[in-house]
Amino acid sequence: MSTTQAQVESFLKEYVDPNTNKTLGSTRSIREVVLTGGQAQIALNLGYPAKTLAQPLVQALQLAIGAMPGILGVDVSVQWQIKAHAVQAGLKPLAGIRNVIAVASGKGGVGKSTTAANLALALQAEGARVGILDADIYGPSQPTMLGVQGRPESADGQTMTPLLGHGLQTMSVGYLIDPDQPMVWRGPMVTQALEQLLRDTRWDDLDYLIVDMPPGTGDVQLTLAQKVPVTGAVIVTTPQDIAMLDARKGFRMFEKVGVPILGVVENMSTHICSQCGHEESIFGAGGADKMCADFGTELLGSLPLHIQIREQTDSGCPTVVADPQGALAQIYGRIARRVALKVAQRSEDHQAKFPKIVIQNT
């Protein structure tokens, strides 16, 4: 007896997506199923960018459905649509931005900005629309890292158009000041400036906005975490004990304001000698693993202390675009895919779907 269309649909609804560990039916990923003359045509609409993740899923489905009685061929097409996901209580997603991801660290010098730039570029390489906000007012580095120069334009005198760097929509105070000018501002001025950079920029239909947070856990960072609608945060650290202590404080800060931690990135996990290739854990080992175990979160990836990462970001061409097929770019790619999948598994934000109720006296 040949397989019916209803049986194919039933199989798909119960099929577990290996990327999310959820069924395609529960994530409403099945867009269309047509079975004609033994030829099955299936259209999926995933909730995460899947330029590299789609093909293994397609092949697995073709193999499984192709083995059903009477199925002569299986065609699977995959698209994706990233939706807005829940943020802190009392806040709602910003116009033009579906998800804000904060990249933070307890202290400076751990490679947070480098991670933010490469994470944004890796998400873009997966097929997402991505922007990056350089929120480090005192030490804006994204203009240099992304090789972007110039000043933002304003068509209406009130909002700014983001500048483009390697396809990313970008905004930074570094575009608005002289590079040698120090920002001698107190906390309230910094917070106000950051809110303006975020809300007065005309972000164009972003799936993800990566926010390169200032280092530390002081008033500025806490205020940002309370006022900016964040879908999730990524903590960046090194294995060094003193860095781990500060990273834990950053973790606690986001917990207090109701921002979920998507995971931890460990930079400088090992040093690879450029002369002989010897690998050594010069900053210690196992610190990030222990912190993740203590807080019940995921180690998204570990990156070595490598001269290429420094040279490429200093030149304005971060690793993901400088050497997209290289081993280091592949690590950033895996981190980005895990971040996208973690966001996709968060509950969706449904505020925009409800109509506004207006009560009038008649």
Contacts in CASP RR format, 6 or more apart in sequence:
PFRMAT RR
TARGET T0000
AUTHOR 0000-0000-0000
METHOD contacts of the structure
MODEL  1
MSTTQAQVESFLKEYVDPNTNKTLGSTRSIREVVLTGGQAQIALNLGYPA
KTLAQPLVQALQLAIGAMPGILGVDVSVQWQIKAHAVQAGLKPLAGIRNV
IAVASGKGGVGKSTTAANLALALQAEGARVGILDADIYGPSQPTMLGVQG
RPESADGQTMTPLLGHGLQTMSVGYLIDPDQPMVWRGPMVTQALEQLLRD
TRWDDLDYLIVDMPPGTGDVQLTLAQKVPVTGAVIVTTPQDIAMLDARKG
FRMFEKVGVPILGVVENMSTHICSQCGHEESIFGAGGADKMCADFGTELL
GSLPLHIQIREQTDSGCPTVVADPQGALAQIYGRIARRVALKVAQRSEDH
QAKFPKIVIQNT
1 69 0 8 1.000
2 38 0 8 1.000
2 69 0 8 1.000
2 70 0 8 1.000
3 35 0 8 1.000
3 68 0 8 1.000
3 69 0 8 1.000
3 70 0 8 1.000
3 71 0 8 1.000
4 35 0 8 1.000
5 33 0 8 1.000
5 34 0 8 1.000
5 35 0 8 1.000
7 68 0 8 1.000
8 33 0 8 1.000
8 35 0 8 1.000
8 40 0 8 1.000
8 42 0 8 1.000
8 65 0 8 1.000
8 68 0 8 1.000
8 71 0 8 1.000
9 30 0 8 1.000
9 33 0 8 1.000
11 64 0 8 1.000
11 65 0 8 1.000
11 68 0 8 1.000
12 24 0 8 1.000
12 25 0 8 1.000
12 30 0 8 1.000
12 33 0 8 1.000
12 42 0 8 1.000
12 61 0 8 1.000
13 23 0 8 1.000
13 24 0 8 1.000
13 25 0 8 1.000
13 30 0 8 1.000
14 23 0 8 1.000
14 25 0 8 1.000
15 23 0 8 1.000
15 24 0 8 1.000
15 61 0 8 1.000
15 64 0 8 1.000
16 22 0 8 1.000
16 23 0 8 1.000
16 24 0 8 1.000
17 23 0 8 1.000
17 24 0 8 1.000
17 27 0 8 1.000
17 29 0 8 1.000
17 46 0 8 1.000
17 57 0 8 1.000
18 56 0 8 1.000
18 57 0 8 1.000
18 60 0 8 1.000
19 48 0 8 1.000
19 50 0 8 1.000
19 53 0 8 1.000
19 57 0 8 1.000
19 337 0 8 1.000
19 341 0 8 1.000
20 27 0 8 1.000
20 48 0 8 1.000
20 341 0 8 1.000
20 344 0 8 1.000
20 345 0 8 1.000
22 345 0 8 1.000
24 30 0 8 1.000
24 44 0 8 1.000
27 46 0 8 1.000
27 47 0 8 1.000
27 344 0 8 1.000
29 44 0 8 1.000
29 45 0 8 1.000
29 46 0 8 1.000
29 47 0 8 1.000
30 42 0 8 1.000
30 43 0 8 1.000
30 44 0 8 1.000
30 45 0 8 1.000
31 43 0 8 1.000
31 44 0 8 1.000
31 45 0 8 1.000
31 79 0 8 1.000
32 41 0 8 1.000
32 42 0 8 1.000
32 43 0 8 1.000
33 40 0 8 1.000
33 41 0 8 1.000
33 42 0 8 1.000
33 43 0 8 1.000
34 40 0 8 1.000
34 41 0 8 1.000
34 42 0 8 1.000
35 41 0 8 1.000
37 72 0 8 1.000
38 70 0 8 1.000
38 71 0 8 1.000
38 72 0 8 1.000
38 73 0 8 1.000
39 72 0 8 1.000
39 73 0 8 1.000
39 74 0 8 1.000
39 75 0 8 1.000
40 65 0 8 1.000
40 66 0 8 1.000
40 71 0 8 1.000
40 73 0 8 1.000
40 74 0 8 1.000
40 75 0 8 1.000
41 75 0 8 1.000
41 77 0 8 1.000
42 61 0 8 1.000
42 65 0 8 1.000
42 74 0 8 1.000
42 75 0 8 1.000
42 76 0 8 1.000
42 77 0 8 1.000
43 76 0 8 1.000
43 77 0 8 1.000
43 79 0 8 1.000
44 57 0 8 1.000
44 76 0 8 1.000
44 77 0 8 1.000
44 78 0 8 1.000
44 79 0 8 1.000
45 79 0 8 1.000
45 80 0 8 1.000
45 81 0 8 1.000
46 54 0 8 1.000
46 78 0 8 1.000
46 79 0 8 1.000
46 80 0 8 1.000
46 81 0 8 1.000
46 344 0 8 1.000
47 80 0 8 1.000
47 81 0 8 1.000
47 82 0 8 1.000
47 83 0 8 1.000
47 344 0 8 1.000
48 80 0 8 1.000
48 82 0 8 1.000
48 340 0 8 1.000
48 341 0 8 1.000
48 343 0 8 1.000
48 344 0 8 1.000
49 80 0 8 1.000
49 82 0 8 1.000
49 123 0 8 1.000
49 126 0 8 1.000
49 127 0 8 1.000
49 128 0 8 1.000
49 207 0 8 1.000
49 340 0 8 1.000
50 57 0 8 1.000
50 78 0 8 1.000
50 80 0 8 1.000
50 126 0 8 1.000
50 127 0 8 1.000
51 125 0 8 1.000
51 126 0 8 1.000
51 127 0 8 1.000
52 126 0 8 1.000
52 337 0 8 1.000
53 126 0 8 1.000
53 337 0 8 1.000
54 78 0 8 1.000
57 76 0 8 1.000
57 78 0 8 1.000
58 76 0 8 1.000
58 78 0 8 1.000
61 74 0 8 1.000
61 76 0 8 1.000
62 73 0 8 1.000
62 74 0 8 1.000
62 76 0 8 1.000
65 71 0 8 1.000
65 74 0 8 1.000
66 73 0 8 1.000
66 74 0 8 1.000
80 127 0 8 1.000
82 98 0 8 1.000
82 99 0 8 1.000
82 128 0 8 1.000
82 207 0 8 1.000
82 208 0 8 1.000
82 340 0 8 1.000
82 343 0 8 1.000
82 344 0 8 1.000
83 98 0 8 1.000
83 348 0 8 1.000
83 349 0 8 1.000
84 93 0 8 1.000
84 98 0 8 1.000
84 99 0 8 1.000
84 348 0 8 1.000
84 349 0 8 1.000
84 352 0 8 1.000
85 98 0 8 1.000
85 99 0 8 1.000
85 231 0 8 1.000
85 343 0 8 1.000
85 344 0 8 1.000
85 346 0 8 1.000
85 347 0 8 1.000
85 348 0 8 1.000
85 349 0 8 1.000
86 231 0 8 1.000
86 346 0 8 1.000
86 347 0 8 1.000
86 348 0 8 1.000
86 349 0 8 1.000
87 93 0 8 1.000
87 100 0 8 1.000
87 229 0 8 1.000
87 230 0 8 1.000
87 231 0 8 1.000
87 349 0 8 1.000
88 226 0 8 1.000
88 229 0 8 1.000
88 230 0 8 1.000
88 257 0 8 1.000
88 258 0 8 1.000
88 259 0 8 1.000
89 258 0 8 1.000
91 227 0 8 1.000
91 228 0 8 1.000
91 229 0 8 1.000
92 229 0 8 1.000
92 349 0 8 1.000
92 351 0 8 1.000
93 99 0 8 1.000
93 100 0 8 1.000
93 229 0 8 1.000
93 349 0 8 1.000
93 351 0 8 1.000
93 352 0 8 1.000
94 100 0 8 1.000
94 198 0 8 1.000
94 199 0 8 1.000
94 203 0 8 1.000
94 209 0 8 1.000
94 229 0 8 1.000
95 203 0 8 1.000
96 203 0 8 1.000
96 204 0 8 1.000
96 205 0 8 1.000
96 206 0 8 1.000
97 203 0 8 1.000
97 206 0 8 1.000
97 209 0 8 1.000
98 206 0 8 1.000
98 207 0 8 1.000
98 208 0 8 1.000
99 207 0 8 1.000
99 208 0 8 1.000
99 209 0 8 1.000
99 231 0 8 1.000
99 232 0 8 1.000
99 343 0 8 1.000
100 208 0 8 1.000
100 209 0 8 1.000
100 211 0 8 1.000
100 228 0 8 1.000
100 229 0 8 1.000
100 230 0 8 1.000
100 231 0 8 1.000
100 232 0 8 1.000
101 119 0 8 1.000
101 208 0 8 1.000
101 209 0 8 1.000
101 210 0 8 1.000
101 211 0 8 1.000
101 230 0 8 1.000
101 231 0 8 1.000
101 232 0 8 1.000
101 233 0 8 1.000
101 234 0 8 1.000
101 262 0 8 1.000
101 339 0 8 1.000
101 343 0 8 1.000
102 211 0 8 1.000
102 213 0 8 1.000
102 224 0 8 1.000
102 225 0 8 1.000
102 228 0 8 1.000
102 230 0 8 1.000
102 232 0 8 1.000
102 233 0 8 1.000
102 234 0 8 1.000
102 254 0 8 1.000
102 259 0 8 1.000
103 112 0 8 1.000
103 115 0 8 1.000
103 116 0 8 1.000
103 119 0 8 1.000
103 210 0 8 1.000
103 211 0 8 1.000
103 212 0 8 1.000
103 213 0 8 1.000
103 233 0 8 1.000
103 234 0 8 1.000
103 236 0 8 1.000
104 112 0 8 1.000
104 213 0 8 1.000
104 215 0 8 1.000
104 216 0 8 1.000
104 221 0 8 1.000
104 233 0 8 1.000
104 234 0 8 1.000
104 235 0 8 1.000
104 236 0 8 1.000
104 250 0 8 1.000
104 254 0 8 1.000
105 111 0 8 1.000
105 112 0 8 1.000
105 213 0 8 1.000
105 215 0 8 1.000
105 216 0 8 1.000
105 235 0 8 1.000
105 236 0 8 1.000
105 237 0 8 1.000
105 243 0 8 1.000
105 246 0 8 1.000
105 247 0 8 1.000
105 250 0 8 1.000
106 215 0 8 1.000
106 216 0 8 1.000
106 217 0 8 1.000
106 235 0 8 1.000
106 237 0 8 1.000
106 243 0 8 1.000
106 246 0 8 1.000
106 247 0 8 1.000
106 249 0 8 1.000
106 250 0 8 1.000
107 215 0 8 1.000
107 216 0 8 1.000
107 242 0 8 1.000
107 243 0 8 1.000
107 246 0 8 1.000
107 247 0 8 1.000
108 215 0 8 1.000
108 216 0 8 1.000
109 215 0 8 1.000
110 215 0 8 1.000
110 236 0 8 1.000
110 237 0 8 1.000
110 238 0 8 1.000
110 243 0 8 1.000
110 247 0 8 1.000
110 267 0 8 1.000
110 268 0 8 1.000
111 236 0 8 1.000
111 238 0 8 1.000
111 267 0 8 1.000
111 268 0 8 1.000
112 212 0 8 1.000
112 213 0 8 1.000
112 215 0 8 1.000
112 236 0 8 1.000
113 134 0 8 1.000
113 136 0 8 1.000
113 141 0 8 1.000
113 142 0 8 1.000
113 145 0 8 1.000
113 212 0 8 1.000
114 145 0 8 1.000
114 267 0 8 1.000
114 309 0 8 1.000
114 313 0 8 1.000
114 318 0 8 1.000
115 234 0 8 1.000
115 236 0 8 1.000
115 265 0 8 1.000
115 267 0 8 1.000
115 303 0 8 1.000
116 132 0 8 1.000
116 142 0 8 1.000
116 210 0 8 1.000
116 211 0 8 1.000
116 212 0 8 1.000
117 132 0 8 1.000
117 142 0 8 1.000
117 145 0 8 1.000
117 146 0 8 1.000
117 212 0 8 1.000
117 313 0 8 1.000
117 318 0 8 1.000
118 318 0 8 1.000
118 319 0 8 1.000
118 320 0 8 1.000
118 329 0 8 1.000
118 332 0 8 1.000
119 210 0 8 1.000
119 234 0 8 1.000
119 332 0 8 1.000
119 335 0 8 1.000
119 336 0 8 1.000
119 339 0 8 1.000
120 130 0 8 1.000
120 131 0 8 1.000
120 132 0 8 1.000
120 168 0 8 1.000
120 208 0 8 1.000
120 210 0 8 1.000
121 130 0 8 1.000
121 166 0 8 1.000
121 168 0 8 1.000
121 318 0 8 1.000
121 320 0 8 1.000
121 321 0 8 1.000
121 332 0 8 1.000
122 320 0 8 1.000
122 329 0 8 1.000
122 332 0 8 1.000
122 333 0 8 1.000
122 335 0 8 1.000
122 336 0 8 1.000
122 337 0 8 1.000
123 130 0 8 1.000
123 207 0 8 1.000
123 208 0 8 1.000
123 210 0 8 1.000
123 336 0 8 1.000
123 339 0 8 1.000
123 340 0 8 1.000
124 130 0 8 1.000
124 166 0 8 1.000
124 167 0 8 1.000
124 168 0 8 1.000
125 320 0 8 1.000
125 324 0 8 1.000
125 333 0 8 1.000
125 336 0 8 1.000
126 333 0 8 1.000
126 336 0 8 1.000
126 337 0 8 1.000
126 340 0 8 1.000
128 207 0 8 1.000
128 208 0 8 1.000
128 340 0 8 1.000
129 204 0 8 1.000
129 205 0 8 1.000
129 206 0 8 1.000
129 207 0 8 1.000
129 208 0 8 1.000
130 168 0 8 1.000
130 169 0 8 1.000
130 206 0 8 1.000
130 207 0 8 1.000
130 208 0 8 1.000
130 209 0 8 1.000
130 210 0 8 1.000
131 162 0 8 1.000
131 168 0 8 1.000
131 169 0 8 1.000
131 170 0 8 1.000
131 203 0 8 1.000
131 206 0 8 1.000
131 208 0 8 1.000
131 209 0 8 1.000
131 210 0 8 1.000
132 142 0 8 1.000
132 146 0 8 1.000
132 168 0 8 1.000
132 169 0 8 1.000
132 170 0 8 1.000
132 171 0 8 1.000
132 209 0 8 1.000
132 210 0 8 1.000
132 211 0 8 1.000
132 212 0 8 1.000
133 170 0 8 1.000
133 171 0 8 1.000
133 172 0 8 1.000
133 197 0 8 1.000
133 198 0 8 1.000
133 201 0 8 1.000
133 209 0 8 1.000
133 210 0 8 1.000
133 211 0 8 1.000
133 212 0 8 1.000
134 140 0 8 1.000
134 141 0 8 1.000
134 142 0 8 1.000
134 143 0 8 1.000
134 170 0 8 1.000
134 171 0 8 1.000
134 172 0 8 1.000
134 173 0 8 1.000
134 174 0 8 1.000
134 212 0 8 1.000
135 194 0 8 1.000
135 197 0 8 1.000
135 198 0 8 1.000
135 211 0 8 1.000
135 212 0 8 1.000
135 213 0 8 1.000
135 214 0 8 1.000
135 224 0 8 1.000
136 212 0 8 1.000
136 213 0 8 1.000
136 214 0 8 1.000
136 215 0 8 1.000
137 173 0 8 1.000
137 183 0 8 1.000
137 185 0 8 1.000
137 190 0 8 1.000
137 193 0 8 1.000
137 194 0 8 1.000
137 214 0 8 1.000
137 220 0 8 1.000
138 183 0 8 1.000
138 190 0 8 1.000
138 214 0 8 1.000
139 183 0 8 1.000
140 172 0 8 1.000
140 173 0 8 1.000
140 174 0 8 1.000
141 212 0 8 1.000
142 148 0 8 1.000
142 170 0 8 1.000
142 172 0 8 1.000
142 212 0 8 1.000
143 149 0 8 1.000
143 170 0 8 1.000
143 172 0 8 1.000
143 174 0 8 1.000
143 175 0 8 1.000
144 314 0 8 1.000
144 316 0 8 1.000
145 313 0 8 1.000
145 314 0 8 1.000
145 316 0 8 1.000
145 318 0 8 1.000
146 165 0 8 1.000
146 166 0 8 1.000
146 168 0 8 1.000
146 170 0 8 1.000
146 316 0 8 1.000
146 318 0 8 1.000
147 165 0 8 1.000
147 316 0 8 1.000
147 317 0 8 1.000
148 163 0 8 1.000
148 164 0 8 1.000
148 165 0 8 1.000
148 170 0 8 1.000
148 175 0 8 1.000
150 163 0 8 1.000
150 175 0 8 1.000
151 175 0 8 1.000
151 176 0 8 1.000
152 160 0 8 1.000
152 161 0 8 1.000
152 162 0 8 1.000
152 163 0 8 1.000
152 171 0 8 1.000
152 175 0 8 1.000
152 176 0 8 1.000
152 201 0 8 1.000
153 160 0 8 1.000
153 161 0 8 1.000
154 160 0 8 1.000
154 161 0 8 1.000
155 161 0 8 1.000
158 200 0 8 1.000
159 200 0 8 1.000
159 201 0 8 1.000
159 202 0 8 1.000
160 171 0 8 1.000
160 200 0 8 1.000
160 201 0 8 1.000
160 202 0 8 1.000
161 201 0 8 1.000
161 202 0 8 1.000
162 169 0 8 1.000
162 170 0 8 1.000
162 171 0 8 1.000
162 201 0 8 1.000
162 202 0 8 1.000
162 203 0 8 1.000
162 204 0 8 1.000
163 169 0 8 1.000
163 170 0 8 1.000
163 171 0 8 1.000
163 175 0 8 1.000
164 170 0 8 1.000
166 317 0 8 1.000
166 318 0 8 1.000
166 321 0 8 1.000
169 203 0 8 1.000
169 204 0 8 1.000
169 206 0 8 1.000
171 197 0 8 1.000
171 198 0 8 1.000
171 201 0 8 1.000
172 197 0 8 1.000
173 183 0 8 1.000
173 193 0 8 1.000
173 197 0 8 1.000
177 183 0 8 1.000
183 190 0 8 1.000
185 193 0 8 1.000
187 219 0 8 1.000
187 220 0 8 1.000
190 214 0 8 1.000
190 220 0 8 1.000
191 219 0 8 1.000
191 220 0 8 1.000
191 223 0 8 1.000
191 224 0 8 1.000
191 227 0 8 1.000
194 220 0 8 1.000
194 224 0 8 1.000
195 227 0 8 1.000
195 228 0 8 1.000
198 211 0 8 1.000
198 228 0 8 1.000
203 209 0 8 1.000
208 340 0 8 1.000
208 343 0 8 1.000
211 224 0 8 1.000
211 228 0 8 1.000
211 230 0 8 1.000
213 221 0 8 1.000
213 224 0 8 1.000
214 220 0 8 1.000
214 221 0 8 1.000
214 224 0 8 1.000
216 246 0 8 1.000
216 249 0 8 1.000
216 250 0 8 1.000
217 246 0 8 1.000
217 249 0 8 1.000
217 250 0 8 1.000
217 252 0 8 1.000
217 253 0 8 1.000
218 253 0 8 1.000
221 250 0 8 1.000
221 253 0 8 1.000
222 253 0 8 1.000
222 257 0 8 1.000
225 233 0 8 1.000
225 253 0 8 1.000
225 254 0 8 1.000
225 257 0 8 1.000
225 259 0 8 1.000
226 257 0 8 1.000
230 259 0 8 1.000
231 260 0 8 1.000
231 343 0 8 1.000
231 346 0 8 1.000
232 254 0 8 1.000
232 259 0 8 1.000
232 260 0 8 1.000
232 261 0 8 1.000
232 262 0 8 1.000
232 343 0 8 1.000
232 346 0 8 1.000
233 254 0 8 1.000
233 259 0 8 1.000
233 260 0 8 1.000
233 261 0 8 1.000
233 262 0 8 1.000
234 261 0 8 1.000
234 262 0 8 1.000
234 263 0 8 1.000
234 264 0 8 1.000
234 265 0 8 1.000
234 300 0 8 1.000
234 339 0 8 1.000
235 247 0 8 1.000
235 250 0 8 1.000
235 251 0 8 1.000
235 254 0 8 1.000
235 261 0 8 1.000
235 263 0 8 1.000
235 264 0 8 1.000
235 265 0 8 1.000
236 247 0 8 1.000
236 264 0 8 1.000
236 265 0 8 1.000
236 267 0 8 1.000
237 243 0 8 1.000
237 244 0 8 1.000
237 246 0 8 1.000
237 247 0 8 1.000
237 264 0 8 1.000
237 265 0 8 1.000
237 266 0 8 1.000
237 267 0 8 1.000
237 288 0 8 1.000
237 291 0 8 1.000
238 244 0 8 1.000
238 266 0 8 1.000
238 267 0 8 1.000
238 268 0 8 1.000
238 269 0 8 1.000
238 283 0 8 1.000
239 266 0 8 1.000
239 268 0 8 1.000
239 269 0 8 1.000
239 281 0 8 1.000
239 283 0 8 1.000
239 284 0 8 1.000
239 285 0 8 1.000
239 286 0 8 1.000
239 287 0 8 1.000
239 288 0 8 1.000
240 268 0 8 1.000
240 283 0 8 1.000
240 284 0 8 1.000
241 284 0 8 1.000
241 287 0 8 1.000
243 283 0 8 1.000
244 287 0 8 1.000
244 288 0 8 1.000
244 290 0 8 1.000
244 291 0 8 1.000
247 264 0 8 1.000
247 291 0 8 1.000
248 291 0 8 1.000
248 295 0 8 1.000
251 261 0 8 1.000
251 291 0 8 1.000
251 295 0 8 1.000
251 297 0 8 1.000
254 260 0 8 1.000
254 261 0 8 1.000
255 261 0 8 1.000
260 346 0 8 1.000
261 295 0 8 1.000
261 297 0 8 1.000
262 297 0 8 1.000
262 298 0 8 1.000
262 300 0 8 1.000
262 338 0 8 1.000
262 339 0 8 1.000
262 342 0 8 1.000
262 343 0 8 1.000
263 292 0 8 1.000
263 297 0 8 1.000
263 298 0 8 1.000
263 299 0 8 1.000
263 300 0 8 1.000
263 338 0 8 1.000
263 339 0 8 1.000
263 342 0 8 1.000
264 288 0 8 1.000
264 291 0 8 1.000
264 292 0 8 1.000
264 297 0 8 1.000
264 298 0 8 1.000
264 299 0 8 1.000
264 300 0 8 1.000
264 301 0 8 1.000
265 300 0 8 1.000
265 301 0 8 1.000
265 302 0 8 1.000
265 303 0 8 1.000
265 335 0 8 1.000
266 287 0 8 1.000
266 288 0 8 1.000
266 299 0 8 1.000
266 301 0 8 1.000
266 302 0 8 1.000
266 303 0 8 1.000
267 302 0 8 1.000
267 303 0 8 1.000
267 305 0 8 1.000
268 282 0 8 1.000
268 283 0 8 1.000
268 303 0 8 1.000
268 304 0 8 1.000
268 305 0 8 1.000
269 281 0 8 1.000
269 283 0 8 1.000
269 285 0 8 1.000
269 288 0 8 1.000
269 302 0 8 1.000
269 303 0 8 1.000
269 304 0 8 1.000
269 305 0 8 1.000
270 279 0 8 1.000
270 280 0 8 1.000
270 281 0 8 1.000
270 282 0 8 1.000
270 285 0 8 1.000
270 302 0 8 1.000
270 304 0 8 1.000
270 305 0 8 1.000
271 279 0 8 1.000
271 280 0 8 1.000
271 281 0 8 1.000
271 282 0 8 1.000
271 304 0 8 1.000
271 305 0 8 1.000
272 278 0 8 1.000
272 279 0 8 1.000
272 304 0 8 1.000
272 305 0 8 1.000
272 306 0 8 1.000
273 279 0 8 1.000
273 280 0 8 1.000
274 307 0 8 1.000
279 304 0 8 1.000
282 305 0 8 1.000
283 305 0 8 1.000
288 299 0 8 1.000
288 302 0 8 1.000
289 299 0 8 1.000
292 298 0 8 1.000
292 299 0 8 1.000
298 338 0 8 1.000
298 342 0 8 1.000
300 334 0 8 1.000
300 335 0 8 1.000
300 338 0 8 1.000
300 339 0 8 1.000
301 331 0 8 1.000
301 334 0 8 1.000
301 335 0 8 1.000
301 338 0 8 1.000
302 331 0 8 1.000
303 309 0 8 1.000
303 328 0 8 1.000
303 331 0 8 1.000
303 332 0 8 1.000
304 328 0 8 1.000
306 328 0 8 1.000
308 319 0 8 1.000
308 322 0 8 1.000
308 323 0 8 1.000
308 328 0 8 1.000
309 319 0 8 1.000
309 328 0 8 1.000
312 318 0 8 1.000
312 319 0 8 1.000
312 322 0 8 1.000
312 323 0 8 1.000
313 319 0 8 1.000
315 322 0 8 1.000
319 328 0 8 1.000
319 329 0 8 1.000
319 332 0 8 1.000
320 329 0 8 1.000
320 332 0 8 1.000
320 333 0 8 1.000
322 329 0 8 1.000
323 329 0 8 1.000
END
